[in-house]
Each structure stands twice: as C-alpha cells, then as structure tokens.
Amino acid sequence: MTSRLRIDLFTFALGALALLAVLFFEARNGAAVAMCVLCFAGLMAARLAGFSNRALVPLTIGLVAILWMVWIDPPSTSRRTSALAHGLGGVLVGWALADYLRARISWPGWGLVALTAVLAVTVLWELGELFVDSAFDTSLRPNAADSVEDILLGALGGSGAVAAAWLLAPRRTRD
C-alpha cells in the first residue's frame, strides 16, 4: 500500500503569503509585513470558522496578488493603488463570505449577514492599520479621510461580490 503526498491548496497559498512576508521583512518594509500579518490573522479566523478551501484558496491567492501589487509593483499612484487594493480586497472577502454563508443561511438572510460582515471586516482592517502604525511606527500613516475612503471602497467591492454571488447562485425550484 502506497500513500500519495497530498498538498492542501490553502496551506500552499498561505505559504505564498508567508514567503511574501519574508521578502517584505528582508526589504525592511514593516508596513507590508504588517499587512501580511493582518491577512494571515483574518485567514486563520476564517479557517477556524469553517470556511472551505473553495472560498479560502482564491481569497488567499487574491490577497497575495494585491499585496504584491501594492508593495512591489504598484500600477499607479499610491492613492489609486490603495483604492484599487481596498476595492478588490472587498470583492474577495465578499465572495468568500457569500460562499460560506449561502450554504448555511437561506436568502435574504445570508446576503444581509454577508453585507454586514463585509462592512465589519473593512472597519476591522482599518483599525488594524491604525493599531499597527501606532504600535510599530510603520509607513501606513492612516488618517480619518483615508480610512473612510478605504472602508467605503472595501464595502462597495464586497457588496458587489455579494450581489454577484446572489445572481450566480443556483436557483431551487419548488416541485
């Protein structure tokens, strides 16, 4: 009897996040390391809550891509890149929440809970940025106007993903 090596895709995706954090650490980019740590904490909380690999793997890979875009190869000015990152992060979180909740709560309950959770996650993210910047004196330098914009963009992205998940959800017909 032979056993085959089985690679868990979520673990692999977390490894990509950890590798990115190491690269940021080597580059002495404390703000980027902090963002990786915030992502890791959120992903671990989602795993502990019972999110499936189907939701977590794309979320993790997407977050790694966003972190890369923001800190290594920004496509535009820092303000535009930040706006894009928060909007796309909201989309990823909204989709993962919709996927998780759709199997547990009937409509419209799962949609309302997902929208509320997206807003909560965006607020927690901004509080995390504020805490990290205060505790470690990083280059994040959040301010009220920037935080409100980030929360709005994250919530809009997440709301769009929840709406798309609702539109794409399989419809059950009554017999």
VOKE-146383 format. One record per residue: residue number from 0; residue in three letters; x negated, z, y of N, C-alpha, C in turn. Coordinates in Angstrom, 2 decimals. Example, Ala and Ser with C-alpha at 12.3 -4.5 7.8 and 13.67 -1.06 7.14 Angstrom:
! VOKE-146383
KOLNU    i   aa   n_east     n_up  n_north  ca_east    ca_up  ca_north   c_east     c_up  c_north
KOLNU    0  ALA   -13.19     7.80    -5.69   -12.30     7.80     -4.50   -13.20     7.80    -3.30
KOLNU    1  SER   -12.85     7.08    -2.25   -13.67     7.14     -1.06   -12.90     7.87     0.03
***
This chain:
! VOKE-146383
KOLNU    i   aa   n_east     n_up  n_north  ca_east    ca_up  ca_north   c_east     c_up  c_north
KOLNU    0  MET    -0.85     0.00    -1.16     0.00     0.00      0.00    -0.90     0.00     1.24
KOLNU    1  THR    -0.67    -0.93     2.11    -1.45    -1.01      3.34    -0.54    -0.73     4.53
KOLNU    2  SER    -1.11    -0.07     5.48    -0.35     0.18      6.71    -0.93    -0.70     7.80
KOLNU    3  ARG    -0.03    -1.24     8.58    -0.47    -2.10      9.67    -0.52    -1.28    10.96
KOLNU    4  LEU    -1.48    -1.62    11.77    -1.61    -0.99     13.07    -0.43    -1.44    13.93
KOLNU    5  ARG     0.27    -0.48    14.46     1.41    -0.80     15.31     1.13    -0.29    16.73
KOLNU    6  ILE     1.18    -1.20    17.66     0.89    -0.85     19.04     2.20    -0.67    19.79
KOLNU    7  ASP     2.36     0.50    20.38     3.53     0.76     21.18     3.32     0.10    22.55
KOLNU    8  LEU     4.22    -0.79    22.94     4.04    -1.54     24.17     4.08    -0.65    25.41
KOLNU    9  PHE     4.87     0.42    25.37     4.90     1.32     26.51     3.55     2.01    26.67
KOLNU   10  THR     2.95     2.43    25.57     1.63     3.06     25.62     0.60     2.07    26.16
KOLNU   11  PHE     0.70     0.83    25.72    -0.19    -0.21     26.20    -0.03    -0.41    27.71
KOLNU   12  ALA     1.21    -0.46    28.18     1.48    -0.62     29.61     0.97     0.58    30.41
KOLNU   13  LEU     1.15     1.80    29.85     0.60     2.99     30.51    -0.93     2.91    30.58
KOLNU   14  GLY    -1.53     2.35    29.56    -2.98     2.15     29.56    -3.41     1.24    30.71
KOLNU   15  ALA    -2.61     0.20    30.98    -2.91    -0.68     32.12    -2.82     0.09    33.43
KOLNU   16  LEU    -1.82     0.97    33.54    -1.69     1.81     34.74    -2.89     2.76    34.87
KOLNU   17  ALA    -3.30     3.35    33.75    -4.45     4.26     33.77    -5.73     3.51    34.14
KOLNU   18  LEU    -5.91     2.31    33.62    -7.08     1.51     33.95    -7.10     1.19    35.45
KOLNU   19  LEU    -5.94     0.86    35.99    -5.85     0.60     37.42    -6.21     1.85    38.22
KOLNU   20  ALA    -5.74     3.00    37.77    -6.07     4.25     38.45    -7.58     4.51    38.42
KOLNU   21  VAL    -8.21     4.22    37.30    -9.67     4.39     37.19   -10.38     3.45    38.16
KOLNU   22  LEU    -9.91     2.21    38.25   -10.52     1.26     39.19   -10.38     1.76    40.64
KOLNU   23  PHE    -9.21     2.28    40.96    -9.00     2.82     42.30    -9.89     4.04    42.54
KOLNU   24  PHE   -10.03     4.88    41.53   -10.89     6.06     41.66   -12.33     5.63    41.90
KOLNU   25  GLU   -12.79     4.66    41.14   -14.16     4.15     41.30   -14.37     3.58    42.70
KOLNU   26  ALA   -13.32     2.98    43.26   -13.40     2.41     44.60   -13.17     3.47    45.68
KOLNU   27  ARG   -12.98     4.71    45.26   -12.73     5.84     46.16   -11.50     5.61    47.05
KOLNU   28  ASN   -10.45     5.06    46.40    -9.20     4.81     47.09    -8.19     5.87    46.64
KOLNU   29  GLY    -8.25     7.02    47.30    -7.40     8.14     46.92    -5.91     7.85    47.05
KOLNU   30  ALA    -5.52     7.08    48.05    -4.11     6.75     48.22    -3.60     5.94    47.04
KOLNU   31  ALA    -4.38     4.97    46.58    -3.96     4.15     45.44    -3.92     4.97    44.15
KOLNU   32  VAL    -4.89     5.87    43.98    -4.86     6.76     42.81    -3.60     7.60    42.85
KOLNU   33  ALA    -3.26     8.11    44.02    -2.05     8.93     44.17    -0.80     8.14    43.80
KOLNU   34  MET    -0.74     6.88    44.20     0.41     6.04     43.84     0.50     5.86    42.33
KOLNU   35  CYS    -0.65     5.70    41.69    -0.67     5.58     40.22    -0.15     6.86    39.58
KOLNU   36  VAL    -0.56     8.00    40.11    -0.13     9.29     39.57     1.37     9.47    39.76
KOLNU   37  LEU     1.89     9.10    40.92     3.34     9.18     41.14     4.10     8.28    40.16
KOLNU   38  CYS     3.60     7.07    39.96     4.23     6.16     38.99     4.18     6.76    37.59
KOLNU   39  PHE     3.03     7.28    37.19     2.87     7.87     35.87     3.85     9.03    35.67
KOLNU   40  ALA     3.98     9.88    36.67     4.90    11.02     36.57     6.34    10.55    36.40
KOLNU   41  GLY     6.73     9.56    37.17     8.08     9.02     37.04     8.33     8.37    35.69
KOLNU   42  LEU     7.34     7.65    35.20     7.48     7.00     33.90     7.56     8.03    32.77
KOLNU   43  MET     6.78     9.09    32.87     6.84    10.15     31.85     8.19    10.87    31.90
KOLNU   44  ALA     8.71    11.09    33.09    10.04    11.71     33.22    11.10    10.81    32.59
KOLNU   45  ALA    10.99     9.51    32.82    11.95     8.57     32.22    11.84     8.57    30.69
KOLNU   46  ARG    10.62     8.61    30.18    10.43     8.65     28.72    11.04     9.92    28.15
KOLNU   47  LEU    10.80    11.05    28.81    11.36    12.32     28.34    12.89    12.33    28.41
KOLNU   48  ALA    13.45    11.59    29.35    14.90    11.49     29.47    15.49    10.57    28.42
KOLNU   49  GLY    14.65     9.81    27.72    15.14     8.96     26.64    15.24     7.48    26.96
KOLNU   50  PHE    14.59     7.04    28.04    14.61     5.62     28.35    13.91     4.85    27.23
KOLNU   51  SER    14.42     3.69    26.91    13.87     2.88     25.82    12.68     2.05    26.30
KOLNU   52  ASN    11.93     1.54    25.36    10.84     0.63     25.69    11.38    -0.61    26.41
KOLNU   53  ARG    12.59    -1.03    26.05    13.19    -2.21     26.68    13.30    -2.02    28.19
KOLNU   54  ALA    13.51    -0.79    28.64    13.58    -0.50     30.07    12.21    -0.15    30.63
KOLNU   55  LEU    11.42     0.61    29.87    10.17     1.15     30.41     9.01     0.16    30.44
KOLNU   56  VAL     8.93    -0.73    29.47     7.79    -1.66     29.45     7.82    -2.60    30.66
KOLNU   57  PRO     8.95    -3.28    30.93     8.96    -4.12     32.14     8.77    -3.31    33.43
KOLNU   58  LEU     9.33    -2.12    33.46     9.17    -1.26     34.64     7.69    -0.94    34.85
KOLNU   59  THR     7.01    -0.54    33.80     5.59    -0.16     33.92     4.73    -1.35    34.31
KOLNU   60  ILE     4.94    -2.47    33.64     4.15    -3.67     33.96     4.43    -4.11    35.39
KOLNU   61  GLY     5.69    -4.04    35.80     6.03    -4.39     37.18     5.38    -3.47    38.19
KOLNU   62  LEU     5.34    -2.17    37.90     4.69    -1.23     38.81     3.19    -1.49    38.90
KOLNU   63  VAL     2.58    -1.82    37.77     1.15    -2.16     37.77     0.92    -3.39    38.65
KOLNU   64  ALA     1.78    -4.40    38.51     1.65    -5.61     39.33     1.82    -5.29    40.82
KOLNU   65  ILE     2.78    -4.43    41.14     3.00    -4.07     42.54     1.80    -3.30    43.09
KOLNU   66  LEU     1.29    -2.35    42.32     0.11    -1.60     42.77    -1.09    -2.52    42.98
KOLNU   67  TRP    -1.25    -3.47    42.09    -2.34    -4.44     42.23    -2.15    -5.23    43.52
KOLNU   68  MET    -0.91    -5.69    43.74    -0.62    -6.49     44.92    -0.87    -5.70    46.21
KOLNU   69  VAL    -0.45    -4.46    46.23    -0.57    -3.66     47.44    -2.02    -3.28    47.73
KOLNU   70  TRP    -2.76    -2.87    46.70    -4.06    -2.27     46.93    -5.25    -3.18    46.66
KOLNU   71  ILE    -5.05    -4.23    45.86    -6.20    -5.07     45.51    -6.10    -6.46    46.13
KOLNU   72  ASP    -4.92    -7.05    46.08    -4.78    -8.42     46.57    -3.50    -8.56    47.40
KOLNU   73  PRO    -3.45    -7.91    48.58    -2.23    -7.97     49.37    -1.95    -9.39    49.87
KOLNU   74  PRO    -0.68    -9.83    49.72    -0.34   -11.20     50.13    -0.13   -11.35    51.63
KOLNU   75  SER    -0.02   -10.26    52.35     0.33   -10.34     53.76    -0.17    -9.09    54.48
KOLNU   76  THR     0.36    -8.84    55.66     0.02    -7.64     56.40     0.45    -6.41    55.63
KOLNU   77  SER    -0.13    -5.26    55.95     0.20    -4.04     55.20     1.67    -3.68    55.35
KOLNU   78  ARG     2.26    -3.92    56.50     3.69    -3.61     56.70     4.57    -4.48    55.82
KOLNU   79  ARG     4.29    -5.78    55.79     5.08    -6.68     54.95     4.85    -6.40    53.47
KOLNU   80  THR     3.61    -6.13    53.12     3.30    -5.82     51.73     4.01    -4.54    51.30
KOLNU   81  SER     4.02    -3.54    52.16     4.73    -2.29     51.86     6.22    -2.53    51.68
KOLNU   82  ALA     6.80    -3.35    52.55     8.22    -3.66     52.45     8.52    -4.36    51.13
KOLNU   83  LEU     7.69    -5.33    50.78     7.87    -6.05     49.52     7.72    -5.11    48.33
KOLNU   84  ALA     6.73    -4.23    48.39     6.48    -3.30     47.29     7.66    -2.35    47.10
KOLNU   85  HIS     8.19    -1.81    48.18     9.32    -0.88     48.05    10.58    -1.60    47.58
KOLNU   86  GLY    10.81    -2.81    48.07    11.97    -3.57     47.60    11.87    -3.93    46.13
KOLNU   87  LEU    10.70    -4.43    45.71    10.51    -4.78     44.29    10.52    -3.54    43.40
KOLNU   88  GLY     9.92    -2.45    43.89     9.97    -1.20     43.13    11.41    -0.75    42.92
KOLNU   89  GLY    12.23    -0.88    43.96    13.64    -0.55     43.84    14.35    -1.41    42.81
KOLNU   90  VAL    14.01    -2.70    42.79    14.60    -3.61     41.79    14.25    -3.14    40.39
KOLNU   91  LEU    12.98    -2.84    40.16    12.53    -2.41     38.83    13.20    -1.11    38.40
KOLNU   92  VAL    13.26    -0.15    39.30    13.87     1.14     38.99    15.38     0.98    38.77
KOLNU   93  GLY    16.02     0.20    39.63    17.46    -0.04     39.48    17.81    -0.68    38.16
KOLNU   94  TRP    17.01    -1.66    37.76    17.26    -2.35     36.49    17.07    -1.39    35.31
KOLNU   95  ALA    16.01    -0.60    35.34    15.75     0.35     34.25    16.86     1.40    34.17
KOLNU   96  LEU    17.30     1.90    35.32    18.39     2.88     35.33    19.68     2.27    34.81
KOLNU   97  ALA    19.98     1.05    35.23    21.20     0.38     34.76    21.14     0.19    33.24
KOLNU   98  ASP    19.99    -0.23    32.74    19.83    -0.43     31.30    20.06     0.88    30.54
KOLNU   99  TYR    19.49     1.94    31.06    19.62     3.25     30.42    21.06     3.76    30.47
KOLNU  100  LEU    21.67     3.70    31.63    23.00     4.29     31.82    24.14     3.46    31.23
KOLNU  101  ARG    23.97     2.16    31.18    25.01     1.28     30.67    25.41     1.63    29.24
KOLNU  102  ALA    24.46     2.09    28.45    24.73     2.43     27.05    25.35     3.82    26.90
KOLNU  103  ARG    25.34     4.59    27.98    25.78     5.99     27.89    27.06     6.30    28.65
KOLNU  104  ILE    27.35     5.52    29.68    28.50     5.79     30.54    29.26     4.49    30.74
KOLNU  105  SER    30.58     4.58    30.78    31.36     3.36     31.00    31.37     3.00    32.48
KOLNU  106  TRP    31.71     1.74    32.76    31.81     1.26     34.13    33.08     1.82    34.74
KOLNU  107  PRO    33.14     2.21    35.95    32.15     2.09     37.01    31.20     3.27    37.09
KOLNU  108  GLY    31.35     4.23    36.17    30.52     5.44     36.21    29.03     5.15    36.17
KOLNU  109  TRP    28.60     4.26    35.26    27.16     4.02     35.16    26.63     3.37    36.42
KOLNU  110  GLY    27.42     2.52    37.06    26.98     1.88     38.29    26.81     2.89    39.42
KOLNU  111  LEU    27.78     3.79    39.54    27.70     4.81     40.59    26.54     5.77    40.36
KOLNU  112  VAL    26.35     6.17    39.11    25.23     7.06     38.80    23.90     6.34    39.03
KOLNU  113  ALA    23.82     5.07    38.65    22.59     4.30     38.85    22.27     4.16    40.34
KOLNU  114  LEU    23.28     3.87    41.14    23.05     3.74     42.59    22.59     5.06    43.20
KOLNU  115  THR    23.22     6.15    42.78    22.82     7.47     43.27    21.40     7.79    42.83
KOLNU  116  ALA    21.07     7.47    41.58    19.72     7.75     41.07    18.68     6.90    41.78
KOLNU  117  VAL    19.01     5.65    42.09    18.07     4.79     42.83    17.76     5.41    44.19
KOLNU  118  LEU    18.79     5.86    44.87    18.58     6.49     46.17    17.73     7.76    46.02
KOLNU  119  ALA    18.02     8.55    44.99    17.25     9.77     44.75    15.78     9.45    44.46
KOLNU  120  VAL    15.54     8.43    43.66    14.16     8.06     43.33    13.41     7.59    44.58
KOLNU  121  THR    14.07     6.82    45.43    13.39     6.35     46.64    13.05     7.51    47.57
KOLNU  122  VAL    13.96     8.48    47.67    13.69     9.66     48.51    12.55    10.49    47.89
KOLNU  123  LEU    12.60    10.68    46.57    11.52    11.43     45.90    10.17    10.73    46.06
KOLNU  124  TRP    10.17     9.41    46.00     8.93     8.66     46.19     8.35     8.94    47.56
KOLNU  125  GLU     9.18     8.87    48.58     8.70     9.11     49.94     8.23    10.55    50.12
KOLNU  126  LEU     8.93    11.49    49.51     8.47    12.88     49.55     7.13    13.02    48.83
KOLNU  127  GLY     6.98    12.29    47.73     5.70    12.29     47.01     4.58    11.75    47.88
KOLNU  128  GLU     4.85    10.66    48.59     3.85    10.10     49.50     3.46    11.13    50.56
KOLNU  129  LEU     4.46    11.78    51.13     4.21    12.79     52.16     3.38    13.94    51.61
KOLNU  130  PHE     3.75    14.44    50.44     3.01    15.55     49.82     1.57    15.14    49.52
KOLNU  131  VAL     1.39    13.99    48.90     0.04    13.55     48.54    -0.82    13.37    49.78
KOLNU  132  ASP    -0.26    12.77    50.82    -1.03    12.56     52.03    -1.40    13.89    52.68
KOLNU  133  SER    -0.47    14.84    52.67    -0.76    16.16     53.25    -1.77    16.93    52.43
KOLNU  134  ALA    -1.63    16.89    51.11    -2.49    17.69     50.24    -3.90    17.11    50.10
KOLNU  135  PHE    -4.00    15.79    50.09    -5.29    15.17     49.79    -5.86    14.34    50.94
KOLNU  136  ASP    -5.16    14.34    52.07    -5.60    13.60     53.25    -5.95    12.15    52.90
KOLNU  137  THR    -4.98    11.47    52.30    -5.17    10.07     51.93    -4.88     9.18    53.13
KOLNU  138  SER    -4.97     7.90    52.90    -4.72     6.93     53.98    -3.26     6.47    54.02
KOLNU  139  LEU    -2.37     7.19    53.36    -0.97     6.76     53.34    -0.31     6.93    54.71
KOLNU  140  ARG    -0.55     8.03    55.35    -0.04     8.33     56.69     1.43     7.96    56.87
KOLNU  141  PRO     2.32     8.54    56.06     3.74     8.22     56.23     4.27     8.82    57.52
KOLNU  142  ASN     5.22     8.13    58.13     5.91     8.66     59.30     7.41     8.45    59.09
KOLNU  143  ALA     8.21     9.03    59.93     9.66     9.01     59.73    10.22     7.59    59.71
KOLNU  144  ALA     9.82     6.75    60.65    10.35     5.38     60.71     9.96     4.59    59.47
KOLNU  145  ASP     8.70     4.71    59.07     8.23     4.01     57.87     8.96     4.50    56.63
KOLNU  146  SER     9.16     5.81    56.53     9.83     6.37     55.36    11.29     5.92    55.28
KOLNU  147  VAL    11.97     5.88    56.42    13.37     5.42     56.43    13.43     3.96    55.99
KOLNU  148  GLU    12.52     3.14    56.50    12.48     1.73     56.11    12.19     1.59    54.62
KOLNU  149  ASP    11.23     2.36    54.11    10.89     2.30     52.69    12.08     2.72    51.81
KOLNU  150  ILE    12.77     3.78    52.21    13.94     4.24     51.45    15.03     3.17    51.47
KOLNU  151  LEU    15.27     2.59    52.63    16.29     1.54     52.74    15.95     0.34    51.87
KOLNU  152  LEU    14.70    -0.11    51.92    14.30    -1.28     51.12    14.35    -0.98    49.62
KOLNU  153  GLY    13.90     0.20    49.22    13.98     0.58     47.81    15.41     0.67    47.34
KOLNU  154  ALA    16.27     1.26    48.17    17.69     1.39     47.80    18.37     0.03    47.74
KOLNU  155  LEU    18.04    -0.86    48.67    18.63    -2.21     48.64    18.17    -2.98    47.40
KOLNU  156  GLY    16.88    -2.90    47.10    16.38    -3.57     45.90    17.03    -3.02    44.64
KOLNU  157  GLY    17.12    -1.68    44.56    17.75    -1.05     43.40    19.23    -1.39    43.29
KOLNU  158  SER    19.92    -1.44    44.42    21.35    -1.78     44.42    21.55    -3.22    43.94
KOLNU  159  GLY    20.67    -4.11    44.38    20.74    -5.49     43.91    20.54    -5.60    42.41
KOLNU  160  ALA    19.61    -4.81    41.88    19.36    -4.83     40.43    20.54    -4.25    39.66
KOLNU  161  VAL    21.15    -3.19    40.17    22.32    -2.60     39.51    23.47    -3.60    39.53
KOLNU  162  ALA    23.66    -4.29    40.66    24.71    -5.32     40.74    24.44    -6.45    39.76
KOLNU  163  ALA    23.19    -6.88    39.66    22.84    -7.94     38.71    23.07    -7.48    37.27
KOLNU  164  ALA    22.72    -6.23    36.98    22.94    -5.69     35.64    24.43    -5.67    35.30
KOLNU  165  TRP    25.26    -5.34    36.29    26.70    -5.33     36.07    27.21    -6.75    35.82
KOLNU  166  LEU    26.73    -7.70    36.62    27.17    -9.10     36.45    26.72    -9.69    35.12
KOLNU  167  LEU    25.55    -9.27    34.66    24.99    -9.83     33.42    25.36    -9.03    32.18
KOLNU  168  ALA    26.05    -7.91    32.37    26.42    -7.06     31.22    27.40    -7.80    30.33
KOLNU  169  PRO    27.24    -7.63    29.02    28.20    -8.25     28.11    29.58    -7.65    28.34
KOLNU  170  ARG    30.56    -8.50    28.38    31.95    -8.07     28.61    32.62    -7.83    27.27
KOLNU  171  ARG    33.29    -6.71    27.19    34.07    -6.39     25.98    35.50    -6.80    26.24
KOLNU  172  THR    36.05    -7.51    25.32    37.46    -7.90     25.45    38.33    -6.99    24.61
KOLNU  173  ARG    39.55    -6.79    25.07    40.48    -5.98     24.30    41.13    -6.84    23.24
KOLNU  174  ASP    41.25    -6.27    22.06    41.87    -7.02     20.94    43.37    -6.88    20.95
***
